């Protein structure tokens, strides 16, 4: 609780200490204001840092010929699904035919009226796996239903076999059957189907239908190939082919080609990210009589230098195996506003006519026989990446050093503010103590004066008066 001084003794205002301290805190307010202005500048530098970091990340993902490349597959058939790994795919045209799908060893038992009520009996099932190992499943009275047997088989994860209870609808009196199958497809995964021995069941349990395992058969460019699964990933580079349906005699094409639109979308994104930086710089550099440059980056040497270096990188000529070019040759140019304009139609046209040339303009080209840094002619992305990397380089890059400098100023002001606050707290305490002592002293003086006056009144007529 603060001490208030009245005018009874000292005649001073009650909030005299608060008035003095308010004046003392004026420099503190100025420091806070200065810190706020520096903080506003740092926030803008952080925004620029985010824009350049996003561009750097985009370049890291697409700045070489392989990562920039995108593929698409055209097919005139629905019997396969195809996925592409662009890191190993290449342009090509293939004739394909699905002669036969791979299948696994499977069998179906005789039917029962109910899946979990009909009593199958007690006994055992014996079967041989493809590796020759023999397994047995013993069925006691607690598990003597179709569901019970299926649970016993499926409980053993190493059995190599799975069981399912189905209603096949073939017999309304006994529609429930047990389907047994191996996990894997292919000729190499054939199994000898189970031997059943059960006694005292409501009906006989036996295998009524069987289907042997087999390889898938496909034809690639007219040559037949057998594969153990219906998913093929090692016959056409970069393609994983999921066989959906067999149609022997029906040949179709799989054409792998450059995905021009996808590469164009990447280029569009790249230009947009560069424009994000250029637009930010332009906005900061646009000033009038109302602009408060103490809170913006207007006139800052850092953004001027970054803009100059970025423009130089964009205008820089690029050497390729097809000659020297600039990015303006593939649809990238500056507008009057200082922002890049991207002609995607021109870009895609150039890409369709000579993919290698456009790719080398963007990502550079390697020099045969050269080593080290001289092994590559830098492309547009390399030139931009050099500028961005240098700006973000810690601790001496343009942006990194500016961030560090502004943060250092903020930290210095914080230390001064903390020091000033401690001084003001001490001064406030001292002032309160001084005025408290002054109040007490004046009170004592007034008390003594009143006592003297009282003594004079009680002493009678003044001797001087009597002599007169």
Protein Blocks (a to p, Z undefined) as FASTA:
>chain_A
ZZdddfklnopafklmmmmmmmmmmmmmmmmmmmmmmmmmmmmmmmmmmmmmmmmmmmmm
mmcfklmpccddddfbfkbccdddfklgccdddddddfbdcddddddddddfbfklocgb
gcddddddfkopacdddddfklmcfklmmmmmmmmmmnopacddddehlamklmcccddd
dfbgcjklcccddddddehiabdcddfbdcddddddddeehiacddfbfbdfklbghiac
ddfbdcehiacdddddddfklmmmmmmmmmmmmmmmmmmmmmmmpccfklcfklmcehia
klmmmmmmmmmmmmpccddfkbccdfklnopacdfkopacddfklmmmmmmmommlmmmm
mnopadehiacjllpccdfklmmmmmmmmmmpcfkbfklmmmmmmmmmmmmmmmmmmmmm
mmmmmmmmmmmmmmmmmmmmmmmmmmmmmmmmmmmmmnopafklmmZZ
